[in-house]
Amino acid sequence: MEPYETQLGLATALGVGLLIGLEREQSKAERGGNQIGGVRTYPIVALTGALATLLEPSSMWLPLVSLLGLFALVAVSYAADIKRDADHGMTTEISVIGTYLLGALAVSRGVVEPMANRLLLVAAIGVVITFLLSSKEWFHAVASRVSREDFYATVKFLIVAVIALPLLPDRDLGPLHAINPRTLGLLVVTISGLSFLGYVAMRWLGPRRGLLLGAALGGLVSSTAVTLSFSRRAKATPALAPVAAGAIAIAWTIMLGRVAVLVAVVWAPLLKTLAIPLGAMIAATILGLVMTFRRDHEQHQEIALKNPFELGSAIKVSLVFGAVLLVSRAAVTYVGDSGLYLASGLGGTTDVDAVTVSTAKLASSGISPQVATIAISIGIVVNTLVKTGMAVVVGGAPLGKRVGVTGVLVLIAAGLGIAATALV
């Protein structure tokens, strides 16, 4: 036994009980004063759990009997409250039982060791319970803003991230040993997580938080979707072209940030050489934002984005990544660097993420960082050309001219960055 272990355990139990009890005391006014206890009852319950556990050597049945007695007391109180209020919940009753168990855990030896870890765990759980009890209105507000579709998408994402991903084999498989299922799954989860984070932030903050912020969050989901959305808006309202061009530029900036994150996940050393062209292109998109954006005609409208995570979409992304990985490995093996550049250019017409992932994976397997940097830059350049063309065709001349400025700046920056990389 550590020095003062019993005293510190009892003090922690008392502190947790007081914290939870204080919250329940303050909530009595909302519940009409009918709940089971308050600022005095909860610390007594916690101390009772601690004392029953300490007395276990003299009577092994005492903790169980005490817990059953508490269950009976809670059941009687709940039944009485139900008679007064048919809509009565069980939060308070469950918190009483939780407080008793925390008091017991605070003085239990051999469950969580050393003592400091055990007491820290008890305190942390007590704080979490207090937060959950005191945040009723906030949680209800959040629940009211989450659609059923969003909830199911979140559950599906968690199934893939928490259940499916750990089950994937962590070894190179397939032709040319180009595909590692665990790595592929991790990348799908990473990209989906970034997109999902942007989507949730957009739904939570709403369009009134500012158009540029919405475009930035949309860039986490899909810079192509942001480009198409604002192009359609500028076509319908040409006066919005300066605003739309700035929003598109900021979404492209976020897309380039995504590239850096993915490279860091797959093979971080590649960032040493990729930082030059990538930083130059980020500077170019920011310069394009400064040159083209005007707030005069800003309107708070929602960007048309759907929930970015569905199981079907995740499977398609996995297949695309696998195909690009295989094609890129085959191009390097049978054609050489020029084959990789061609594969990156073709992949960049639809998806920069797949090009980034496949090339970074090849860099981790042995191709030179300069070649990998050039390949990723080619994918970004081609993707930028596609989105610029989209803005010109869909958005019309007013938007096309402004987005074209940003596009040209990105091309110049990419060229200079690639040249600088070759010299390093």
N, C-alpha and C positions, 0 to 999 in steps of 0.2 A: 504493500500500500504506500502511495506517495504521501508526503507530508500534507496535512490538512485536507486530504482528499474528501473526507466525509463532509467537512464544513463547507468546502468550495462547492460540492455537489448540491448540498441543501440551499446554499445561497443562490446558485444558478436556478434551481427549481423555483425558489421564491421569486426571483427576478422575472422569470418567464411567466409565472402565474400572475404577477402584478401587471405586466405589460398587456397580456391578453385580457385580464379582468378590467383594466382601465378602458380598453376599447369597448368591451361589452357594456360597461357602465354608461359610457357616452351614447351608446346606441339604444339605451332603454327608452328614451323619449320617442324615438321613431317607432318602437315596437309596443308602445303603450305601457311600458313597465312590467310586462308579463313574463320576461325571460327568466331562466332558472337561477342566474347569479350575476354578480358584478365584481367590483374591485376588491371585495374581501373574500368572496367565495372561491374565485379561481386560484389565488395563491394558497388557500387552505387545501384545495383539491390537489394542487401540485405537491405540496408538502406531505399530504396523506399518501400519495403514490410513492414518494421518496421514503417515508417512514416505513410503509408496508414492505418495501424492498429491503431496507436495512434490517428489518426484523425477520427476514426469511430464514436465517440460520436457526432461530428458535422455533419457528413454525413455518414449514414450507408451504402450507396452504394459505397463509395470511394474505399475500399479494393477490391470489386468485379470488379469495373471498371478498377482499376489499373492492376489487374490480367488479365482481358480480353485484355487490351492494351498490356501487356507483351506477351500474347499468339499470338496476331496479329504480333508483332514485330518478334517473334521467327519464325512464319510461313513464313513471308516474307523473312527472312534471310535463312531459310531452302530451300525455293523454289529457291532462287538465287544460293545457293550452289549446289543444284541438277542439275541446268543447266550447271554448270561448271564441276561437278563430279558426274556421275550417281551412283557411289558406295559410296556415302556419307551416313554416319550413323546419328543417332539422339542423341548420347551421350551428346554432348555439349549443344544442345537445351534443353534437359531434365534437365541438370545440372543447367541451367539458371533459369528454373522454380523452381527447388528444392531450389536454393539459395534464391529466393524471398520468398518462403514459410518458410524457416528457419528464415529469418529476421522478418517475421510476427509473427512466434511462439515466438521469443525471447522477444517480448513485450506484448504478449497476456496474459491477466489475466484470471484466472478461468479455464484454459485448463489443465495445469500441475502445480500443487502447491506442496510445496512452491517454491519461486523464484529460490532458489539454484538448485533444481531438474530440473526446466525448462531450466535454462541456461546450466546446465551440459548436458542435453539431446540434446540441440541445438548444443553444441560444439562437442559432440560425433558423432552425425549424420553428421556434417560437416567433421570431420576427416574421417569417413567411406566413404563418397562421394569422398573425395580427394584420398583416397587409391584406390577406385575402378577406378577412372579416371587415376591414374598414373600407374596402374598395368595391362595395356592392354596386353603387350607382355607376362607377366607371366601367366595371365588367359588363353590366347590363347595357350600357351605351355602346360598348364595343360589339357585343353580341347582336345588337339591333342593326349595326352597320355591316355585318358580315352576311352575305347572301348564302343560301344553301349550296349554290354552285361553288362559291369560294371555299366554303368549309370542306366540301368533298375533295376539291383540288388540293387543299392543304393536307388532308389525310392521305391522299394518294402520294403526295410528295414525301411525307414522313414514312410511308410504307417502303418507297424506293430507297430513301436515305438511311433509314434505321434497320430495316429488315432485309431488303434485297441486296443492298450493297455489300454488307459483311459476308454474304454467302457466295459472292462471285470469286472464282479462283484467281489467285494472284501470281500468274505466270504467263509467259508469252505463248500464244497459240496461233493456229491458222497458217496459211501459206506465208513463207518467209518469216514466220514468227513475228508478225507485225502487230498483233493485237493482244493486249493484256486486258482481260475482261474487268479486273478490279480497277485498273487505271481508267478504262473507258467509263465505267460506272461512276467513278469519283468525279470525272470531268462533267458528265451529264448532270450529276447532282450539284456541282459547283455552278455551272452555267444556269441551270434551272433555279438554283437558290438566288443568284444575283438578279435574274429576271423577276422572280417571285417577290424579292425584297422591293424592287422598284415598283411593281404592281401594287403591293400592299401599301406602300408609302403614298402612291398616287390616290388610291381609294381613301386612305385615311386623311390626307391633307386636303384633297379636293382641289378644283381648279382655281379657287379664290386665293390660294397661297402664292400665285404668280405663275405666269406662263413659262418663264425660263426654268423655274424649278420643276414644273411639270414636264418640260422637254428633257431635262436632265434625268429625271426619274424614268421617263419613257425610254431614254437611251440605255438604261439598264435592261429594259425588256427587249427592245429592238429599235436600233437607230433607223432601220429601213422602214418600220411601221411609222415612226415619228415623221420621217421624210415624206412618206405617202400621205399621212394625215394632214400635215400642214400644206402640202402641195394642193390637195383637194380644196382646202379652206381658202388658200390664196387664189385659186382659180375662180371660186365662187365670189370672193371679195378681194379684188386686186389691191385695195388699199392696205390689206394686211401683209403684203409682200415683205416689207422691212421687218416686221415682227416675226413672220414665218421663217425668213432667212436666218435670223439670229437664233431662233429656237432650233432649227435644223443644225446650225453650227455647234451649239452646245450639246446636242444629242450625239453628234459625231465625236466630240471631245470625250464624252463618257464612253463611247464605244472603244476608243483608243485606250482608255483606262482599263476597260475589260480585257483587252489584249494583254496588257501588262500583268493583270491578276492571273490570267490563265497561264502565261509563261512562268510566273512565279510558282504556280501549283505544279506544273509538269516538270520544269527544269530551270530553276532560278538562275544558275550561272549564265544562261543565255541573255539575261537582262543587261549584262555588262556591255555587250555589243549592240543589242536591240535598243538600248536607251537613247542612242544618238539619233537614229531616224525617227523613232517613236516620239521622242521629246520634241524634235523639229516639227513633226506633223501635229502634235498637240498645240504647239505654239502657233502653227498656221491656222488651225481651226479657231483658236482664241482670237487671233488677229482678224480672221474673217468675221467673227462675231462682232468685234468692235467696229469694223468697217461697214457692216450691213444692217445691224440692229437699230431700230428706232422704236420707242415706246409710245409714240403718239396715238397709234391706233390699236393698242393692245386690248384684246377682249378676253375675258375669262371664259374659255370654253374647254370642255373636257376633250382630251386626246382619246381617239377611238382605239382602245387596247383591250383585248380580252385577257382573261386569266391565262398566264403563260405556261402553266403546268397542267398537263393531262397525260395519263399513262400512254395513250396512243402517240402523242407528240414526243414523249420521252423515248419511246421505242424507235420512232422515226429518226430522232436525233442520234440515237445510238448507232443505227444502221448507217446514217450518213457519215458519222465520225469513223466508224469501222471501215467503210468504203474508202474514205479519203486517206486514212492511215495506210490501208493496203496499197492503194494506187501510188501514194507518195513513196512508200518503201520500194515498190516495184520500179518506179521511175528512177530512184537513186541507184538501185541495184543493176538495172539493165540499160539505162540511158545515161545516167550521171546527173550532174548538177542541172543541166539544161532541162532534163525531164522533170525534176522537182519544180523548177521555175514554171514550166508549162502547167503542171498539176496545180500549183498554187494560184496561177492566173485563172484557170477554169473554176477552181473552188471558190475564188473570191467573187465570182459573179453572183453567188447565192448566199455564202456564209463565211464570214471572216473567222468565226470561232473554230470551225473545223480545220481550216488551214493553219491557224495558230497552234492548235492542239497537235495535229499530225506533225508539223515541222518541229515543234519543240520536243516531241517524243523522239524524232529522228536525231535531233541534236544531242539528246541524252544518250543515244546509241552510238554516236561516233562521227556524224557529219560535222563539218567545221562551223563554228558560230557565225562566221561571216556569210556562209552559204545559207544558213538557216535565217539569218537576219534579212538577207535579200529576198528570200522566198516569202517570208511573212510580209515584208514591205510590198512585194508585188501583189499579194492577195488583198492588202488594204487599198492599194492604188486602184486595182480593178473594181473593187467594191465601191470605192468613192466615185469612180466614173459611172458605174451603174446608177448610183443614187443621184448623182448630178443630172444624168440623163432623165431620170424619173422626175426630178423637179422641173426640168425644162419642158418635158412633154406633158406632164400632168398639171403642173402649176402655172404654166404660161410664161410669157416673156418677162414680166416684172419680177417674178420670183426666180426664174431661170438665170437672169443676169446676175442677181445677187448670190445665189448658190454657186453659180459658175465661178465667181470670184474666190469663194472659199475652196472650191474644188481645185482651181488652178494653184492656189497657195499650197494646198496639200501635196499636189504633184511636184511642185518645185521643192518643197521641204523634203519629200521622200527622195527625190533625186540627189539633193545635197547631202542628206543623211546617209544614203547608200554610198555615195562617193567618199564621205568622211569615214565610213566604216571600213571601206577597202584600204584606206590609208593607215588605219590603226594597226 
